[in-house]
Amino acid sequence: MTKLEILRENLAGRNDEVMNYQINIDNFIRAIAKIDADYAEDPSLVEFRKNLVNLLASNKAEQLKAVIIRDVIAEQVAELEGS
């Protein structure tokens, strides 16, 4: 397997990783909104909502890291394809 082939596989994996983070982010945003709209008075969900807020922040940070690495891999792929 060549470096280019490996990089292409890694690029596909990073694209999947970014999408998985986005799915989590979207789900956390919707869950927080649902709790706020439908369950704001339920004290048993206070801690769960706090956890969702923390998970949202964490997933956004991890997604950004994955985007940076994905972009670096994409640059290498473009360089190797151009040579």
N, C-alpha and C positions, 0 to 999 in steps of 0.2 A: 504494500500500500504506500502510495506517495504522500508527501507532506500535504500537497494540495487536496488529495482525497480525504485525508484525515481532517484537515481544516474544514472542508465542506461538511463532513459529518458533524464536527463540533459546532459549526455554525447552525446547522439544523437543530441540534440539541439545545443550543442557547436560545434560538427562536421559540422552541417549545417551553423552555424555562421561563422566558419573559411572558409568554401567554399564560402559563400556569399562575404566575404571580398576579397577572391582570385579572384572571378569573377570581382569585382569592380577594383581591382588592375590591372588585365589583360586589362580591358576595358580602364582604364585611360592611361596605357602605350601605348596601340595602338592608342588612340585618340591623345596623345601628338606626337607620331611618325607621324601620318597622317597630323597633322597640320604642323609639321616641314617639311615634304616632299612635301605636296601639297598646303599649304596655308601660307607659311612662310612670304610672302609679304603682307598678308592681315592684316592691322592694327586693324580691328574690332575683330580679334581673339586673340589679345595679352592678354587681361584680362582673357578671357576664358581659354587660355593655362596656365596662372598663377594659376587660380583656380584649374585646373586639377592637376598641380604639387602639390599644397597644399593638395588637396583631396587624391592624391596618398600617400603622406607622412603620412597623418592622418590615412588612411585605413591600411597602413603597421603597424603603431603603435597600432591601435586597434586590428588588427589581432593577433599581438604578445601577447597582453593581453588575448585575447580569447584562444590562444594556451596554455598559461600558466594555465589558469583555466581549460581548457579541460584536460590537462595532470594531474592536481591535482585530478580531478574527476575520471579519468581513473585509477589512483593509488588507490583511495578508492574502486573502483569497484573490482580491482584485489585483494585487501586485503580482502574484504568481500567474494569474490568468493573462496578465498583460505582457509577461516576459516570454 
